[in-house]
Amino acid sequence: MIKKDLRLKYLELRKTISPKELEIISENICNLIFSNFQVEKKRISIFLPIKRSKEINTYKILDKAISLNAEVSIPKINNKNNELKHVIFESKNQLEINKFGIPEPIKGKITAAEHFDYVFIPLLTIDFNGNRIGYGKGYYDRFLKRCKPRCKFIGLYHFDELTEKISDINTLDVKLHACITPNKIIHFK
């Protein structure tokens, strides 16, 4: 299937998830992260959820990572160049909701892309090769290309079943190293 059709399909599927189901999915993904990835004292990027889009609730991941002395940065859209910059999370007081419904930091120290150990990434769906579909603006693809090879790109996914194949992948798309679903972790070559 092509990205446009898959994007619509998975946006619709997300609408069927109840608040209780989303809470369970988010909790399971949080548990899988901390039982399988060494985030203690690492530099990580974690997105904050768009509530109206029923994104994975990442606040527990944020809190637990901070308790393990990880340096956690939150992405912020730079409207001047349509790229993501990342700001070190200090408190919820530095956040505001942008026009897309995304909680973003309004101030703080920026972490350069090359300093991250892990980037946890939102997605609508992902295929068996690690190709993800987001909302279609390319913010993450541009950001991930600036990260060092040692950095691990990990998608957080609502569903256990992956998409068979995304047919219109191009050279701008960046593959993920792994994907965490509610019940498993899938690693890609």
C-alpha positions, 0 to 999 in steps of 0.5 A: 500500500502507499503511504497516503492510504496507510496513513488514513487507515491507521488514523481511523484505526486509532480512533477505535482505541478507547482511553482505557486501551490507550492507557494499557498500550502506553503502560506496556510500551513503557515497561518494555522500554525499561526492561529492554533498553539501558537508558540510565545516564543516556541522552534520549529524545522522547516525543510528547503525545498529541492527545486528540490523535491518541498518541502513546502517552509518553509522560511515564517514559519521560518521568522514569527516564529522568529518575534514572538520570537520563538527559531527556530532550523534547522535540520542538518544530522549528517553523523557520526551516521545518526541522526539529530541534530538541530542548532538554526537559526541565519541568512541565512549566516550560511546555505549551501546546502548539498549533498541531496539538503537540506539547513543546518546550517554549524555552531551554537548552538545545541538544544537538542531534549528534549527542543522542543515544536513543530517539523514541519516535511516534508513528502511524504504522511501520513495515517489516523493514523498519520503514515508518509512516508518520504524519507526512511532514518529514520532520523526523526523517530530516532530524534522524539523518543528523544523528550519529550512527551509534544512536538507536531509532525506536518507534512506539506503535499502538498495534502488534501487527506490522504493515506488510510493505510500504510501496512508496518509500524514497531516499528521504525516508529513514528506517528505524532500528526497532519498534516497540508494540504493546506486547513485543519489541521488533528489531530491524536489520 
